Amino acid sequence: MTPARTATRTWFRAIAVAEAVSWLGLLIAMFFKWIVQDDPHTGIEGGVPVMGPIHGAIFVAYVVMCFVARSRFAWTARTTLVALVAAVPPFATAVFEVVADRKGLLARR
């Protein structure tokens, strides 16, 4: 595998896992905002204003990385669509990364 493909694989993995972890952080922040607080309408946002933008930025990075990986590894339109849809449910990016790696989608051209 060329150094460019190795770097793309490494970055894709890191961003996919970071996206899943940021989902977890956002879910925890929302839990504290809406469940733990006595009255969620008091204006106390908890960690949501912090985790929201972090998750959003990592989400955008993941989407960009999907198109980079598509170009670098010659993914089909279907594979790219599955990778992009994996960004919506919590933790699915990490699952997609594992499945893609096992199928060789992060190594071949």
Secondary structure, DSSP 8 states (H G I E B T S, - for coil): --HHHHHHHHHHHHHHHHHHHHHHHHHHHHHIIIIISS-GGGS--TTHHHHHHHHHHHHHHHHHHHHHHHHHHT--HHHHHHHHHTTSSTTHHHHHHHHHHHTTTTT--
